[in-house]
Amino acid sequence: MALLAAVCAVVGIATALALRHFLLNQLDDTLASARSRFAGIQTDRGSPAPLELRPGGQPGGRPDGGTDFLGPAQSPRTVGAVVVAGTVTGAVVSDRGGDSTAVPADLYPALAAVAPGEHPVSEDLGELGTYRLVASVDPDGSVLVIGLPQADVDHLLGLLAAAETVVIGVALLVAGVAGAVAVRRELRPLERVAATAARVSDLRLDTGDVELLERVPPADTDPRTEVGQVGAALNRMLDNVEAALAARHASETRLRRFVADASHELRTPLAAIRGYAELSGRDPALPAGAAHALARISSQSVRMSALVEDLLLLARLDAGRPLERRPVDLTRLVLDAVSDASAAGPRHRWRLRVPDDPVVIVGDGARLTQVLTNLLANARTHTPEGTLVTAGLQVRGAEVVMSVADTGPGIRPELLPHVFERFARGQASRVREGSTPSTGLGLAIVDAVTTAHHGAIAVRSAPGRTVFTVRLPVGAGPPEPVTLPGAGGEVRV
């Protein structure tokens, strides 16, 4: 529309300029004839004597007997003036009755300023309007100035400008409406292609078996049109992406199956190694060096067993094994986890913040216990002795928030985005001397279990304060009754 408006404006301006040039040429031709007549009259009258005025201010003839100052056959509203030595000695304007009227004296400077020449000029003569004026030199040395009104030319140009404005405006309006309808109709296939791309972009493609059923309709894949070429290219891209995702899923499935099978198979030999090491270590005749070696074998077998159990758990979670869905008392879970952590790390300071009322959600109690245990073990392992560790629990609207904060040295900014990845290791400043080396799977298990419960985990860290926050959806229902032995039999609480 802007381009069309610019083109119409150029055409309109060019037309107006051409018409103005044509009309001014016509007016100049008429002015040339009027100048010839005026010059002939003045030459016949002889020397330029002052103009005589008739009664009432009407100009008459000269003393030499001239009959009319402008001469016969001049069109109405013609202006004529005689300039001698730069001073206007007489100036009149004709009327429709054939008589002449004196030009007001305040217009004399404009008439005297017209230089003799072949090219007429346009001047504003005040109340008389705009005139086309031309001056010539009389044989007696005086300057004769004659002019014709330019009002008809200006009026015609004004009518043309108004007509062009209306026509261009209507043309732009019609072109805009027609163009909008045509463009909208032609872009509908592209909108359908964009809608297909938008639906694909909303799909979860990062994990699991992904099947891309979205495709551009065949009607929008015509290779003879630009939109059809885009639609066909998008379909080919989706086919390629679907094949790549299928290959990735097959590879991940094989890897998970291998990890699960290997972890399951390693549990038995590791348990046997651990058992034989402990049994051999009880032999009183065992040399001291051998006893130390067996103790190290037993310790490393315990660590390897924990690593195998973690890998097996992650493989099962990745495979989508369903978790238990039972009411879990998180208040009791946090209390027990902090109690166990304080016993395992007596040189740390432990703080507990829980609400007065029990907080209950629906989930897998054993896995949620592992989440909190891993977070507390992470704080104990990666902070120096004397660090304050705070475990908190609170309800915020429709979610439960568990948090574990410590006053340790913090996590490096470059490591922070990767703490929940598998086999991610903390920096040396957060590893307490003498602690058991981390497997790098604890926080990965926390993230996997939290995701399996439709929750989210986040971490904020700075020197002196690191906070892990677990958000879980609120569940309904009270904790399940627990059966305890009593003096008179079993008691349900």
N, C-alpha and C positions, 0 to 999 in steps of 0.2 A: 504494500500500500504506500509506503514511503517513497519507493522508487517510482511508482505510478504517479504519485502526487508531484514529485520533482519533474518528471517528464511533462506532465500537463502544465505545470507552472512555466517551464521553459518554452513550451509551445505557445502559451498564452502571452508571455512577455514578448516573444519574437513577433507574434502576430500584431500586437499593439504597437511595437516599434516600427514595423513595416508600414502599418496603416498611417501612423503619425508622419513618417517620412513622405509617404505618398500625398497626404493631405497638405502638408506644409509646402511640398513642391507645387501643388496646384495653387495654393494661396500665394506663393512667391511669383508664379506666372501672372496671376491677376494683379499682384502688386507692381510687377514690372510695367504692365500696361498703364496702370494708374499713375506711376511715376512719369511715364512718357507724356501723358496728357498734362500733368501738373507742371512739368518742366516746360512744355510748349506754351502754356498760358503765361507763365512767369517771363519767358523770353519775349513774348509779344508785348508785355507791359513795360518793358524797358527797365530803367534803374529801380532798385528796391527801395521805394519810399515807404514811410510808415503807413499802416493800414488805417483806413477811415472806418469809423463805426456808425452805423445807422441808428436812428432813435430806438431806444430799448436795448442797446448793446449788440445789435446784429451787425456783422461786418459788411461793409459795402465795397465799392471799387476803390482803386487808387486815385490819386489826384490826376493821373494821366488819362482817366476815363475808363479803366478796366471795369468790366461788368461784374465779375465774380472771382473771388480769390482762388478757389480750387479748380474752377473751370467746369465745363459741362460734362455730363455723362459719368460722373463719379458715383460710386455706389454709396448707399447710406452708411453713416458712422465712419466715413473715411476721415482720417486725421491728416492735416497738412500744416507745415510750418516753414517759415523762412528764418534762417539763422545768419546774421551778419556779424562778423568779428566775434563769434562765440556767444552772441546775444540774440535771443529770439525776438524778432521784430513783429511777428504776427503768427498766430496759430489758431486754426479753426477745426471744427468737426462737423461734417455734413449730417443732415437729418433726412427723413423720408420725404419731406415736402419740397426738397430741392434747395432749402435755405441752409445757412451755416450758423454755428454757435461758437463763440470764442472758447478756446481751451482755458481752463483755470490756470492762473499764473504759477501756482505751486508745481505744475507739471512741466514747466519750461526747462528746468535743469535736465530732466530725463530726455526731452526732445533734443536739447543742445548737445547731449553726450553721445548721440548717434554719430559715428564716424562715417564719412563718405566711403562707399565701397559697393561691390557687386553682390555681396552676400547679406541678405536681410537678417535682422536680429529680432528676438522676442523681448519685449520690455513690459513691465507692469506699470500702467498709467493710472493707478489708483482707482478712482470711481469709474473711469471709463473701461477698466478691465485690461486684459493682456492684449497687446497689439504686436503685429509683425511690422517692423519699421525698416525703411531703407533710405539712405541719404545719397544725394548727388550734388555736384558742384555746378552752379549756373555759370554761363559765360561772363556775367558781370561780377563773379567772385563770391556771390552769396551761396549758402548751402540750403538746398531744398530737401526737406524731410517729409515723407509721406508714409502712412501706415494704414493697414487694414485690421479689423478685429480678428482675434484668434479664438473667439468664444465658440464658434461653430465647430472648429477642430477639437477643442477641449471637450465640448459637449459630446461629440461623436465618440471620442476616445473613452469618455466616462461610461457611455452606454455600452461600448464594447467590453470594457473591464467588468461591468456589472453582469453582462450576458455570459462572459467567459467564467466568472466566479460561480454563477448559478449552474452553468453546464458542467464545469469541472467538478463542482460539489456533488451534483446528481450522479455524474459518471463515477466518481470515487465511491459514493454510497452503493450504487448498483454493483460496481466491481468488488467492493468489500464483501457485500452479502453473498454474491455469486462465488467469489473466491473462497470465502469461509465454508460455504456449503460444499464446494468441489473439493477443497483440501480435506475437510472432515471426512467426506466420503472416501477419498483416496487413501487416507491414513488409517481407516478402520482395520485393514489387515495388519498394519504395523502395530496398532494398539493390541491386537490379539497376540502378536508375536511377543510384545513387551509383557503382556499378562502371563504368558507361558513362562518367560524368563523370571518374572517375579515369583510365580508359584514354585519354581525350581529353587530359587534363592532362599525360600522359607523352609526347605527341607533340611533335616538333620543328616549331614553327609559325613560327619567325623567318625562315627562308630557304628558298629552293627552291620547287618546285611541291608544294603540300600538298593532299592529297585526304583529306577526312574521311569515312571509311567507317563510323565508329562511330555508331550510332543506338540509341535506346531501342526495345526490341521493341514491336511493335504491341499485344501483350497488356497492356503497362504504360502505354498512352497513352489509356485509356478516360476521356473527359471527364466521366463521371458520378461519378468518384471523385477525391479530392484528389491521391492519388499519380499517377493518370492525367493530371491536369491539369499536374502538375510534369513528368512525362515528355514530354507533348506540347510544353510550353513549352521544354524542353531541346532537343528535336528542331528546333523552329523556330529557336532560337538557333544551333544547329550549322549549319543550312542558311544562315543569314545570315552566320555566320563563314566558312563555306566559300566563299560567293560573294565576300566581301570579300577573302579570301586569294587566290582565283583572279584577281580584278581587280588586286591588288597584284603578284602574280607576273607577270601580263601586262605591267603597267607597267614592272616592273624588267627584264623581258626586252627590251622595246623600248628602254629606256634603255641597257642594256648593249650591245645591238646597235648603237645609235647611237654610243656612246662608242668601241666597237671599230672600227666603220666609219670614224668621223671620225678617230680616231688613225691608222688604217692609211692613209687618204687624205692626211693631213697630213705623213706621213713624206717623201713625194717632193718636194712643194714646199719644205719646210724644208731638205731636203738640197740642192735647187737654189739656194735663197737663200744658204745657207752657202757653197756652191761658188763662186757668182758673186761673193760678197763677198770671199772669199779671192783669187780670180783678179784682181779689180779692185784689190785692195790691193797687188798685186805691180807695178803700173804705176809706174815711177820718176817719171813726169811728174805723178803725182797730187798735188794740193795737200795740205798738212798737215791742214787741217780735214777734207777729204774722207776722207783716210786714217784719221783718228780715228773718223769716222762709220762707215766700213766695218768698222773693228775692233769697234765697239760692235754693229753689225748682226750680225757673225759671232758675237760672244759671246752675244747674246740668242738667236740662232738655235740655238746649241748648247744653251742652257738650255731653250728651247722643245722641242727634239728630245728632251732627257731627260725633260721633262714628258710629252710624247706617248708615249714608250716606257713610262713608268710607268703612264699611263692604260691603254694597250693591255694591259700585263701584268695589271693589276687586273681589267680586263674579261674577260680570258681565264680568270683564276682564279675570278671570280664565275660564269662560264659553266660551270665544272666541267671545264675542259680537263684531261685526265690528265697528271700529271707523270711524268718518267722514274723508273724504279724500278731503280736500280743501286747496288752498294756504293760508299759514299763514305767516304774517309779524312778524318775531321773534323780530325785532328791536323795533317795537311798543309794543310788548308783554312785553319785558324786561323793557322798559321805564315805562309802566303802573304798572308792578309788583313792581319795586323799589320805585315808587311814593307811592303805597299803603303801602309797608313795612315801609317806612320812617314815614308815618303818624301813623302807628300802634306802631312803636318803636322810638319815637323821641329822646330817650336818647342814642341810638346807632348812630354811624357815618356810613353813607352810601356812597358808591362810585360806579360809573357806567362807564363801558368801552365797547363801542359799535363802530362798523365801521361807516364810513360816509354814505355808501350806504345801503339801506334796504337789509336785509337778509330774503329770502323767502324759505320756504320748504312746502311740501305737508303733511298735517296731520290734526289732530283734535285740533283746536285752544283752545277750552275750557279745554281739558285735558292737553295740553302743558302749559296753564296758571296755571293749578293746580300744575304741576311739579315745575315750578319756584316759585310759591307762597309757596309751602310746603318747598322747600329748604331755602327760605328766612325766613320763620317762624321758621324753625329748627335752623337757625343761631341766630335769635333774641331770641328764647326761651332758648337756651342752652348756651348762652354766657353772661357775665356780662355787665352792662351798660358801655358805652364808647368804646365798641369793634368796630373795623373797619370791616365792611362787604362790600365786593366788588363783584358786579355782572358783569360778562364779557360775551361777544359774539364775535365770530370770525369764519371765514370760512377757513378750512384747506383742500384743495383739493376737494374731493368729499363728505366732511362731514362738518356739522356745529357743533361747540363746544360751549356749554353754561357752564359757571362755576360760582360757588358761593364760595367765600373764606372768611374766618374770621380769626381774630387774637386772638381767644379765647384760653382756656386752652387745647384744643385738646381732642381726644378720646382715651380711654385706648386701648393698643395694643390687649388685649384679646377680646375686644368688637368689634374691627374694622371689622373682617370678618363677623359679624352678624348684622351690622347696617341696612341692607335692609330686614331683616327678620321681620315678623309680630309680633307686641307687644314687639319689642326690645326697651329697655329703656336705655337712656344715663346715665352716672355716675353723681353723685351729683355735681361734680366740674363744669359740663357744664350746670347745671340747674340753671337759674337765680331765685333768691329769689323773691317770690311774683308772679311768672308767673303761667299761667294755666298749670296744669299737662298734660304731653303728653299722647296721646292714644297709641303711639307706632306703628301707622299705616301710618304716613306721608311719611316716606322714603320707606315703602313697596309699597305705591301707586306710588311714583316717579319711582321706579324700574319697576313696572308692566306697567305703561303707556309708559315708555321709551322702554321696550321690545316690547310692542304692536306696536310701531312705527319703529321696526327693528333697534333700537339703542342700546346703551350700556351706563352704568353709572359706575363710579369708584370714590373712595374716597382715599385721602392721608391725614394723620393727624400726627401732631407732636405738642408738646407744643408751642403755639404762632402762629400756622398756620394750618388750616384745609381747604381742597379744595375738593368740590364735582364737578365732571366733567361729563356732559351729552353730548354724541356724537350721532348726528342724521344724516341720509343721506340727502343730498341736494335735494330739489325739484325744479321743473321748473315752471315758470309762475309768473306773478305779483300778488300782493294782489288783492282780489276782491274789487270792488267799494263799498263804504259805503254811504248810503243816509242820509243826515242831513237836518233838517228844516232850511229854509232861509227866508229872508224878502219877496222875490217874489215867494215863493213856495219851493219845495224840491230841494236840490242841491246834485248831485252825485260827490263824490271826490275819 
